[in-house]
Amino acid sequence: MRRTGQKRNSILSIFAIALSTLTFLVGNVPMANAQLKGVTLDFAAAEPTSYNHLVGGGRWNSGILNTDIARSLAGSQFKCGDIVSYLSKFEMDASNSITSIEPFTISSEFNFDLDTTGQSGAILGDVLAVSIDPSDSAQRGNGNSVATLVSETASGPIFTKGSVLSAVVEVSNLEQNEVVVVRMDVKIFCDPKLNPTGNLQALFKDAKLTFKNGSTPVSPAEPLNQGAKTVPMKELGALAIPQLSLVKTVTTGSCPGVKSLTVLQNTEVRYCYSVLNTTNGGGNPAAPIYNVSDISDDGGIFAEFSVALTGLSDQDGDGQLDDLAAGATATGEAVKTYNPTIDTTLLNTATVRGFDSIINPLELNATDSATLIIEVPDAAPSISINKLTNGSDGPFILVGEPVVWSYQLTNTGNRTLSNISVIDNQGVTVVCPETTLAVGQSITCDANGLAITGPYSNTATVSAVSEATIVTASDSSSYFGAAPSITLLKKTNGVDSAEVPVGDSVTWTYLVTNTGNVAIDSVVVTDNLVSEITCPKNTLAIAETMTCSATGVADKGYYENIGTARANFQGTVVSAEDASEYYGIEAKISIQKTTNGQDGGTIIYLTPIEWQYLVTNTGNVTLSNIVVVDDKGLTVVCPFTSLAQGEAMTCTASGLAGIGNYSNIGSVTASYGSLLASANDTSSYFGANPVLTLKKFTNGEEAPYIRVGDPVNWTYLVTNTGNVTVSGISVVDDQGVTVTCPKSVLEISEAMTCTGSGTATLGWYRNLGTVNGTFEQTNVSAQDSSTYFGYSVSITVDKRTNGSDNPTITAGSPVVWTYQVKNNSNVAVDTLTVVDDQGVSVTCPKTSLEPTEEIQCTASGTAIAGPYTNIATATAFYGTMMVQATDASSYFGAAGSIDVLKTPDTQTVTAGGSVTFTITISNTGNIPLSNIVVTDPLSPDCDRIFATLQVAEVVSFTCTKTLVQTSFTNVVTVSASTGTSTISDSDSAEINVDILPDISLTKTANPKTVPATGGLVDYTLRISNIGLEAVVVTALSDSKFPLSSACSALIGQPIAAGSFLECVIQGLVPASTGETSFINTATATAQDPEQNADTATATATITYGWYGRTPGFWKNNQQAWVSGYTPNQFIQDVFTIPGTLLQSGVLDLVKPSGKDRLIDGLNYQGGSNLSGGFQILMRAAIAALLNEAYYGIYYPGATSPAGLIAQVNSTLATQNRASYITLASLLDYWNNAIHSTLP
């Protein structure tokens, strides 16, 4: 770990270089703050070969030059659009200077050239990102550190000498013993029209401490003063620049073409495009171009189009072939035909685009044009026809498959054609989509048919007219109607059916014949029971045959197997089957008889019956002469008279079901030779006849008259008149009447009465009852209906206020009530009257109403405030029957009102302070309000707008006026809309301002510089009242010195507004112990009459000055050495040298051999071992000794030459290199001085 001394030495050594032309250290030159002595900064570029320049990267790692980092870059290592990654290393030690302020924040400024030192054309133009990479092995303990790009500012135009891009980067959360490496990704921008030369430079300009102990600001920010650090990029003549260019030509042949071409109308031309990325002619090599677009051609006066490119590659690793490599060329072509009606010159322009990079890319584009002169020749009408059959010429088509003939017609002339027709010589009907063709236009006509067997050819002729000229063209096509076919003849031992002894050999033969009109292939024979079949070949010519075979051993009983032959013709499969058999002997038969599929079931009367007799040959020989008879004389029909072994058949007889129980017997007989076989079976059924009846009445009658609203009772008499029990019985009514039955099952001849009820409705009413029941799966139903007539008398009244119900009416406005009376009866009513419960006088135009007739009665009045309701009663008579109706309506008498309250009524605020108000708005009327607007001219923050405010609703809000300087009265006004008018209200509040005291304090030191040994300084303190009222000084102090009597006397003294008090403190500034300055702070406090206080502080800085010269000065100015020390004096005669550094007791580290002298020590070079550390210390110690002897107390290294020698000897005795370096750094600090203007 580096130590604080080293860092301080490195900072001062940078200053020594910058100020090498001067001799002494000026006391007021800015130096590193004592808090920041533990920070070391470094700046480099990431080694270019260690990261992808498209995205940036690199790490400091071990800091190995040209492996991890680079101190200088070459233009040949980069391309325009690349990202250059720069690394800034912040290293902190564990000294008190760091631990007392951690965590802290450093703000650094970087400059990047916006022009080259030679010919313009390239810049370091944008800081894309700053980051801390935790995987960088150089990082140490930086888990919470954050790097932030605070700002980017250009000092002038780009590509202009002297312009730089200034970037400020903030690194926060820095702590002891951390090493933080910040990566900055900076993008190179180029002007592709220029050829840059010379250099570009990145500069770490400055770093400052901006925050300490977390978020405590350091104001002003304290510079670290570690000097500027640069990383140049040299030889930009080798910087690769993307150069996008486009060459467009046109030709009627192969690419490339020419820039201008003359062709005839309707000629096919080819546009050629070459996209190049080559050098810019100034020596810079080419760089890749990324995400290159398709060619976009504007088409000139015709439609625009795009052209894809070939020759692109993947340069950015995104998996897309859309980049143009350096020096590469991509090409594209587009074929076009133009058919103008007059001579035309076509100039069209193509454009291609690409990008110089993939992050914040700069778009590149290139354009080029070509000219096409199109000449239109004299009239030359012409037409062509191209005829195809199923899309080709001469195909094979399966017989019976669809045939589609297509006829492509093209106007190959230069005049429009009309009256187009196509005729086929085979009489095929040809259909065309249109009968005219523009120049160059094509259409396709078509015709349809079915393929026939064998070869077929037809010719089409097209004719068309252009003005008086007829043009024609012909074309033919053909097909072959293919009818692939195959047959198979299978034999068992040479015959179709054989009796073969069990165990004997069986040979199956399969004769395959090609019976079609085309050759077939992929011929194969399979058998449903035999697996291994041998065929001599797998193709057959037309009419060719072959015999396949298989063998086996006979089994007992019947055996049948089926052979299948399959073949292929151009994807169409043809097949054929054939079977052969063999079998044994056993004569036996069975019969199973069922009635409608079962035995002993129930069947509905007169429904069809089928008796089935399942006859099975249960032996192993064929039975013949099979006959089935029924003992009831039924005619039994069998499909066969013989059955093979195991074979079965179903014989049938039919009839209609009778009523009651029925049984019959079926018998079967058969023979095999002289052997007879027989069997019989019985089945039976029950003939069911389910029947229901229904009789319906209304109030016990068929068609009674009933008053509307009176009860209605319907009865439904249900009777089972069949021979079986009926279940699931229910009755439904077609008018939705709910019908209730006492039960749901009726035995034979049983009856029940179901009922339903309702209320009589107006007019004639008919309803139909339906009874439903089931017997097993058979539905049984019956229906009956009845009617009645319903009569009714009624009226209605509809009352409205101003045409509606419950309107809002402004109080005092007119009110008109209307009463719409209607006769809803099916008879006329008379003696009509309308009465209002609020005593309003109602007038009606008549007193009698026909059925459905209606009239309007009226009354009027004036609106009052609040809700109002009145009820109308209409009365009429039908004979002696009185009917009435009532209806009410209401209105609301609207009266709007609003109130605003502003609180507090009075408040006091200090000058420049803020006051807060509470505004309360209330709707004190009886209607909602809208568009509520609050205005406060003296406090605009109180302005508000509310959309609505409901009755009794209250809204409240607070608002603030800031920077109040004078007292004032604040008035707020609220306005609102009632819908018909605007209402408003106002309220006010008083604000009183209290002025606070305001003082300032200045502290002036005389003198401002003292020797490093200290000295007397007079400090003048001035307390000024810069406020608006008088104050009294209540306190005065100084952080380092006691107050003088004159200053103590100021406490308790008044200061008028605009006046000041002044006193002087004399203090003895102590000797420097290594710091460069002495700072003390004075503090003053004063109060106004209201006991408000204000405090001010002021500091003064005394700079320490001293004399001190470098080892180089004493080496080159030996005449200045003081008496007692000479250049040839031996080092070991002045200092005590450890024996480990002596050779045979002699200090001899430089040539020529011999004891090293003081002048030799000033030439020591140093090194990494103990001897090297000794040389570094001795070079500094000899210069310090000469300074101490020459300047005395004005050199702060020690109190005397003897004291300095003792300090050096004590350190030498440790024989510790780190101790040597620490003392050497301190002495170098004092030696690297500039002459101070001491008093």
HELIX and SHEET records of a PDB file:
HELIX    1   1 THR A    4  ALA A   18  1                                  15    
HELIX    2   2 ALA A   34  LEU A   36  5                                   3    
HELIX    3   3 PRO A   48  SER A   50  5                                   3    
HELIX    4   4 GLY A   75  GLN A   77  5                                   3    
HELIX    5   5 ASN A   96  THR A   99  1                                   4    
HELIX    6   6 LEU A  236  ALA A  238  5                                   3    
HELIX    7   7 PRO A  940  CYS A  942  5                                   3    
HELIX    8   8 SER A 1045  SER A 1048  1                                   4    
HELIX    9   9 PRO A 1111  ASN A 1116  1                                   6    
HELIX   10  10 GLN A 1118  ALA A 1120  5                                   3    
HELIX   11  11 ILE A 1131  VAL A 1134  1                                   4    
HELIX   12  12 GLY A 1139  LEU A 1141  5                                   3    
HELIX   13  13 LEU A 1158  GLY A 1161  1                                   4    
HELIX   14  14 LEU A 1170  TYR A 1191  1                                  22    
HELIX   15  15 GLY A 1192  TYR A 1194  5                                   3    
HELIX   16  16 PRO A 1201  ALA A 1213  1                                  13    
HELIX   17  17 ARG A 1217  ASN A 1231  1                                  15    
SHEET    1   A 5 ILE A  69  ALA A  70  0                                        
SHEET    2   A 5 VAL A  39  ALA A  46 -1                                        
SHEET    3   A 5 ILE A  83  MET A  92 -1                                        
SHEET    4   A 5 VAL A 179  CYS A 190 -1                                        
SHEET    5   A 5 ALA A 122  ILE A 132 -1                                        
SHEET    1   B 6 LEU A  73  ALA A  74  0                                        
SHEET    2   B 6 LYS A 229  LYS A 234  1                                        
SHEET    3   B 6 LEU A 200  LYS A 212 -1                                        
SHEET    4   B 6 PHE A 104  ASP A 113 -1                                        
SHEET    5   B 6 VAL A 164  LEU A 174 -1                                        
SHEET    6   B 6 VAL A 146  ALA A 154 -1                                        
SHEET    1   C 4 LEU A  73  ALA A  74  0                                        
SHEET    2   C 4 LYS A 229  LYS A 234  1                                        
SHEET    3   C 4 LEU A 200  LYS A 212 -1                                        
SHEET    4   C 4 THR A 216  PRO A 223 -1                                        
SHEET    1   D 3 LEU A 244  THR A 251  0                                        
SHEET    2   D 3 GLU A 268  ASN A 277 -1                                        
SHEET    3   D 3 THR A 329  THR A 337 -1                                        
SHEET    1   E 5 SER A 260  LEU A 264  0                                        
SHEET    2   E 5 GLU A 363  GLU A 375  1                                        
SHEET    3   E 5 THR A 344  PHE A 355 -1                                        
SHEET    4   E 5 ILE A 295  ASP A 297 -1                                        
SHEET    5   E 5 PHE A 305  VAL A 307 -1                                        
SHEET    1   F 3 ILE A 383  THR A 389  0                                        
SHEET    2   F 3 PRO A 402  ASN A 411 -1                                        
SHEET    3   F 3 SER A 442  LEU A 450 -1                                        
SHEET    1   G 4 PHE A 396  LEU A 398  0                                        
SHEET    2   G 4 THR A 469  ALA A 482  1                                        
SHEET    3   G 4 GLY A 454  SER A 466 -1                                        
SHEET    4   G 4 SER A 418  ASP A 424 -1                                        
SHEET    1   H 3 ILE A 486  THR A 492  0                                        
SHEET    2   H 3 SER A 505  ASN A 514 -1                                        
SHEET    3   H 3 THR A 545  VAL A 553 -1                                        
SHEET    1   I 4 SER A 497  GLU A 499  0                                        
SHEET    2   I 4 THR A 572  TYR A 583  1                                        
SHEET    3   I 4 TYR A 559  PHE A 569 -1                                        
SHEET    4   I 4 ASP A 521  ASP A 527 -1                                        
SHEET    1   J 3 ILE A 589  THR A 595  0                                        
SHEET    2   J 3 PRO A 608  ASN A 617 -1                                        
SHEET    3   J 3 ALA A 648  LEU A 656 -1                                        
SHEET    1   K 4 GLY A 601  ILE A 604  0                                        
SHEET    2   K 4 LEU A 675  ALA A 688  1                                        
SHEET    3   K 4 GLY A 660  TYR A 672 -1                                        
SHEET    4   K 4 SER A 624  ASP A 630 -1                                        
SHEET    1   L 4 LEU A 692  THR A 698  0                                        
SHEET    2   L 4 PRO A 711  ASN A 720 -1                                        
SHEET    3   L 4 ALA A 751  THR A 759 -1                                        
SHEET    4   L 4 VAL A 739  THR A 740 -1                                        
SHEET    1   M 4 TYR A 705  ARG A 707  0                                        
SHEET    2   M 4 THR A 778  TYR A 791  1                                        
SHEET    3   M 4 GLY A 763  PHE A 775 -1                                        
SHEET    4   M 4 SER A 727  ASP A 733 -1                                        
SHEET    1   N 3 ILE A 795  THR A 801  0                                        
SHEET    2   N 3 PRO A 814  ASN A 823 -1                                        
SHEET    3   N 3 GLU A 854  THR A 862 -1                                        
SHEET    1   O 4 THR A 808  THR A 810  0                                        
SHEET    2   O 4 MET A 881  ALA A 894  1                                        
SHEET    3   O 4 GLY A 866  TYR A 878 -1                                        
SHEET    4   O 4 ASP A 830  ASP A 836 -1                                        
SHEET    1   P 3 ILE A 898  THR A 903  0                                        
SHEET    2   P 3 GLY A 913  ASN A 923 -1                                        
SHEET    3   P 3 VAL A 954  VAL A 964 -1                                        
SHEET    1   Q 5 THR A 906  THR A 910  0                                        
SHEET    2   Q 5 THR A 982  ASP A 994  1                                        
SHEET    3   Q 5 PHE A 968  SER A 977 -1                                        
SHEET    4   Q 5 LEU A 929  THR A 935 -1                                        
SHEET    5   Q 5 ARG A 944  LEU A 949 -1                                        
SHEET    1   R 3 ILE A 999  ASN A1006  0                                        
SHEET    2   R 3 GLY A1015  ASN A1025 -1                                        
SHEET    3   R 3 PHE A1060  VAL A1069 -1                                        
SHEET    1   S 5 THR A1009  PRO A1011  0                                        
SHEET    2   S 5 ALA A1093  GLY A1105  1                                        
SHEET    3   S 5 SER A1077  GLN A1087 -1                                        
SHEET    4   S 5 VAL A1031  ASP A1038 -1                                        
SHEET    5   S 5 PRO A1054  ILE A1055 -1                                        
END                                                                             
